[in-house]
């Protein structure tokens, strides 16, 4: 077995048929039954097994009333599962490519997309396209747009601003979102239904997004409009889990997109404070790279637009 520990020369003669035969043999338990399942004679089945054992220079099975795999056989079984799985996935991808489709979608999102729209879109889309696997990445919108430009993502969902108008990027507006002022159970304002002025809340312990975010820019503009020159946040974070946890552990007040607020209110994790003005967040949209067209991307966009115009039943009282 001089070539086996570090080299791969032994695998050059290995065929997919060898790996398939080993898996069938292990499941069938006998050479006769394995040969039947593979539509070959028992001598032919024995030949495939002998070839593979010669390649790895070790016995792969222990013969008895029912065959069992040796340690070498178990190792080859794991290889077979991995290789045949990759072959199957590649076959699906090639079949999809031949039809101008993709077998996977790489989606990037921010808070507003994650709240309700994106999960509903993914679930609805996969009902119609069960063979498409989806990877969802959460990151700041600027990062997502950079990944789109580098073709590392297929789609990005988030708050649209001037950055979405780059030459190779295309977008669709899905809905208009607002900013809500929220508290958790750690605040004496939990359950409060009275109307507050934004100015009266300025001296509280604020949790806000970072300065570089669209939400922070809109929130700062609202404070200026309310006659407040500046607030100094106690915490700056764009992580919804951090926001909610802090709001429940202290007398904080925070800002959250209305789309996310609605979801969290249904779950009982946030309470919305009524204020004397509307604070606009902006347009939430879906962005993609026009240089990488795909019917799968187009169909996902169509589904997202449909979901954006369909009420989420889980949010209805």
KEFI-426789 format. One record per residue (C-alpha): x, y, z. Coordinates in Angstrom, 2 decimals. Example, Ala and Ser with C-alpha at 12.3 -4.5 7.8 and 13.67 -1.06 7.14 Angstrom:
<sites>
u  v  w
12.30  -4.50  7.80
13.67  -1.06  7.14
</sites>
This chain:
<sites>
u  v  w
0.00  0.00  0.00
2.97  2.32  -0.60
0.95  4.73  -2.73
-2.11  4.95  -0.48
-1.07  7.06  2.51
-0.11  10.25  0.69
-0.71  9.76  -3.03
-3.74  9.47  -5.26
-2.41  7.32  -8.09
-4.50  4.44  -6.76
-7.69  6.42  -7.38
-7.00  7.09  -11.05
-8.50  3.74  -12.02
-11.39  4.11  -9.60
-14.76  4.42  -11.33
-18.13  5.69  -10.23
-19.39  2.16  -10.91
-17.02  0.81  -8.25
-18.40  3.19  -5.65
-22.01  2.55  -6.63
-21.45  -1.21  -6.45
-19.96  -0.96  -2.95
-22.95  0.98  -1.60
-25.42  -1.44  -3.15
-23.44  -4.42  -1.88
-23.34  -3.07  1.68
-27.08  -2.44  1.62
-28.00  -5.73  -0.06
-25.86  -7.88  2.23
-25.03  -10.56  -0.35
-23.31  -10.66  -3.73
-26.33  -12.33  -5.29
-28.80  -9.68  -4.12
-26.41  -6.84  -5.05
-25.97  -8.29  -8.55
-29.74  -8.50  -8.95
-30.22  -4.87  -7.92
-27.50  -3.73  -10.33
-28.85  -5.89  -13.16
-25.65  -7.89  -13.57
-24.49  -11.46  -12.96
-22.91  -12.53  -9.68
-19.51  -13.17  -11.38
-19.61  -9.63  -12.77
-20.40  -8.28  -9.31
-17.50  -10.26  -7.84
-15.25  -8.83  -10.57
-16.13  -5.22  -9.63
-15.43  -5.98  -5.97
-12.10  -7.68  -6.74
-11.04  -4.71  -8.89
-11.78  -2.26  -6.11
-9.98  -4.34  -3.47
-6.98  -4.52  -5.79
-7.00  -0.74  -6.16
-7.01  -0.08  -2.40
-4.81  -3.11  -1.67
-7.08  -4.25  1.16
-10.19  -6.41  1.63
-13.38  -4.36  1.72
-15.84  -6.95  3.02
-15.99  -9.77  5.55
-17.80  -12.69  3.98
-20.45  -14.48  6.00
-24.19  -15.12  5.90
-24.45  -11.38  5.51
-21.53  -9.33  4.24
-19.98  -6.72  6.52
-17.59  -3.92  5.64
-14.01  -3.94  6.89
-12.39  -0.72  8.15
-11.13  -0.13  4.59
-14.62  -0.83  3.35
-16.10  1.77  5.72
-13.59  4.34  4.49
-14.49  3.61  0.88
-18.18  3.78  1.76
-17.71  7.35  3.06
-15.86  8.23  -0.15
-18.67  6.71  -2.20
-21.35  8.69  -0.36
-19.40  11.93  -0.84
-18.51  11.39  -4.50
-21.91  10.09  -5.59
-23.60  12.93  -3.74
-21.45  15.46  -5.58
-22.12  13.70  -8.88
-25.87  13.90  -8.26
-25.70  17.59  -7.35
-23.59  18.37  -10.40
-26.04  16.48  -12.58
-28.90  18.59  -11.23
-26.88  21.76  -11.81
-26.03  20.76  -15.38
-29.65  19.92  -16.10
-30.74  23.29  -14.71
-28.02  25.10  -16.69
-29.19  23.43  -19.89
-32.60  25.00  -19.24
-31.12  28.42  -18.46
-31.75  27.93  -14.75
-29.68  27.57  -11.60
-29.79  24.77  -9.02
-28.89  27.16  -6.19
-29.48  30.77  -5.21
-27.15  32.87  -3.05
-29.13  35.59  -1.32
-27.87  38.42  0.87
-30.17  40.37  3.17
-30.47  42.90  5.98
-33.02  43.35  8.75
-35.95  44.48  6.65
-35.68  41.51  4.32
-35.25  38.93  7.07
-38.23  40.15  9.08
-41.01  38.45  7.17
-40.82  39.01  3.43
-37.71  36.98  2.64
-38.63  33.87  4.67
-42.10  33.84  3.10
-40.60  34.31  -0.36
-38.11  31.47  0.13
-40.82  29.10  1.38
-43.21  29.97  -1.47
-40.46  29.78  -4.10
-39.28  26.35  -2.96
-42.79  24.97  -3.12
-42.64  25.60  -6.87
-38.90  24.90  -7.23
-38.04  22.12  -4.76
-34.74  21.33  -6.52
-33.27  24.79  -5.93
-31.17  25.11  -2.79
-30.90  28.56  -1.19
-28.13  30.11  0.89
-29.01  33.25  2.87
-26.28  35.59  4.16
-26.93  38.52  6.51
-24.63  41.55  6.22
-24.66  45.35  5.86
-26.18  46.39  2.55
-22.94  47.96  1.28
-21.20  44.59  1.72
-24.01  42.80  -0.09
-23.79  45.16  -3.06
-20.03  44.59  -3.28
-20.64  40.83  -3.33
-23.24  41.28  -6.07
-20.77  43.25  -8.14
-18.20  40.47  -7.69
-20.89  37.91  -8.59
-20.53  36.20  -5.21
-24.27  36.71  -4.62
-27.23  36.31  -6.97
-29.67  38.58  -5.10
-29.60  41.15  -2.30
-32.62  42.34  -0.32
-32.43  45.54  1.69
-32.99  49.29  1.95
-32.37  50.90  -1.44
-30.22  53.99  -1.70
-27.85  55.53  -4.26
-25.50  52.55  -3.93
-28.10  50.32  -5.63
-27.90  52.41  -8.81
-24.52  51.10  -9.95
-24.10  50.37  -13.64
-24.31  46.57  -13.57
-26.97  46.37  -10.84
-30.73  46.29  -11.36
-33.38  46.65  -8.66
-37.09  46.39  -7.94
-38.85  48.18  -5.07
-40.82  45.74  -2.91
-42.34  48.00  -0.24
-41.87  51.27  1.67
-40.76  50.89  5.27
-40.78  53.20  8.30
-38.72  53.38  11.49
-40.41  52.52  14.78
-39.37  53.50  18.30
-39.41  50.38  20.46
-38.79  49.16  24.00
-38.50  45.78  25.69
-39.72  44.41  29.00
-36.82  46.11  30.76
-38.39  49.53  30.15
-41.11  51.22  32.24
-42.65  52.18  28.89
-43.45  48.52  28.10
-47.17  48.43  27.34
-47.46  52.23  27.31
-50.09  53.35  24.79
-49.88  57.13  25.24
-48.57  59.46  22.55
-45.02  60.77  23.05
-43.09  63.48  21.27
-39.77  62.40  19.85
-38.19  65.30  21.73
-39.47  63.99  25.08
-37.67  60.71  24.47
-34.31  62.25  23.55
-32.75  61.96  27.03
-33.40  58.22  27.37
-30.80  55.50  26.94
-30.84  54.96  23.19
-29.76  51.93  21.19
-29.28  52.95  17.56
-27.73  51.54  14.40
-24.22  52.69  13.50
-23.71  56.05  11.78
-22.91  54.44  8.44
-26.36  52.86  8.10
-29.40  54.21  6.26
-31.59  53.80  9.35
-29.25  55.91  11.50
-29.18  58.66  8.89
-32.97  58.78  8.76
-33.26  58.67  12.55
-30.76  61.53  12.98
-32.70  63.57  10.42
-35.92  62.98  12.37
-34.27  64.20  15.59
-33.06  67.36  13.87
-36.55  67.93  12.47
-37.91  67.57  16.02
-35.54  70.27  17.25
-32.95  67.95  18.78
-29.44  68.75  17.65
-27.79  65.52  18.78
-28.23  62.37  20.84
-25.46  60.20  22.21
-26.50  56.55  21.98
-25.60  54.23  24.84
-25.17  51.39  22.35
-24.77  51.29  18.58
-25.64  48.01  16.87
-27.29  46.72  13.71
-27.85  43.26  15.17
-31.53  42.61  15.90
-30.72  39.91  18.46
-28.47  42.31  20.42
-31.11  45.04  20.27
-33.90  42.81  21.59
-31.75  41.28  24.32
-30.59  44.68  25.61
-34.12  46.06  25.53
-35.22  43.23  27.82
-32.32  43.63  30.24
-32.34  47.39  30.81
-34.23  50.64  30.57
-33.30  51.26  26.95
-35.18  52.61  23.97
-34.36  51.64  20.40
-35.12  52.03  16.72
-36.25  49.22  14.45
-37.75  48.88  11.00
-41.52  48.62  10.95
-41.33  45.31  9.08
-39.22  43.80  11.86
-41.23  45.52  14.60
-44.47  43.93  13.40
-42.92  40.46  13.54
-41.40  41.00  16.98
-44.63  42.47  18.41
-46.53  39.33  17.38
-43.85  37.30  19.17
-44.14  39.51  22.25
-40.50  40.61  22.13
-40.94  44.33  21.31
-43.41  47.07  22.17
-43.89  50.02  19.82
-43.99  53.50  21.34
-46.41  55.93  19.72
-44.68  59.14  18.66
-45.86  62.43  17.18
-44.36  61.95  13.74
-43.73  59.43  11.01
-40.09  58.53  10.56
-39.56  57.22  7.06
-37.01  54.50  6.48
-37.27  54.22  2.71
-37.83  51.68  -0.03
-36.97  48.06  0.59
-36.03  46.36  -2.63
-34.39  43.44  -4.33
-31.15  43.94  -6.29
-29.35  41.68  -8.75
-26.50  41.80  -11.24
-27.71  42.17  -14.83
-24.48  40.58  -16.08
-25.49  37.20  -14.61
-29.02  36.61  -15.95
-30.86  33.49  -14.80
-34.47  32.42  -15.12
-34.20  31.13  -11.54
-33.28  34.62  -10.32
-36.14  36.11  -12.36
-38.61  33.62  -10.91
-37.44  34.38  -7.37
-37.89  38.11  -8.00
-41.42  37.49  -9.28
-42.19  35.50  -6.12
-40.75  38.27  -3.91
-42.95  40.88  -5.60
-45.99  38.65  -5.10
-45.19  38.18  -1.41
-44.64  41.92  -0.97
-48.20  42.49  -2.15
-49.68  39.66  -0.08
-50.44  40.12  3.61
-48.53  37.89  6.00
-51.25  35.81  7.74
-49.06  35.36  10.81
-49.19  39.13  11.44
-52.95  39.46  11.17
-54.88  39.67  14.42
</sites>
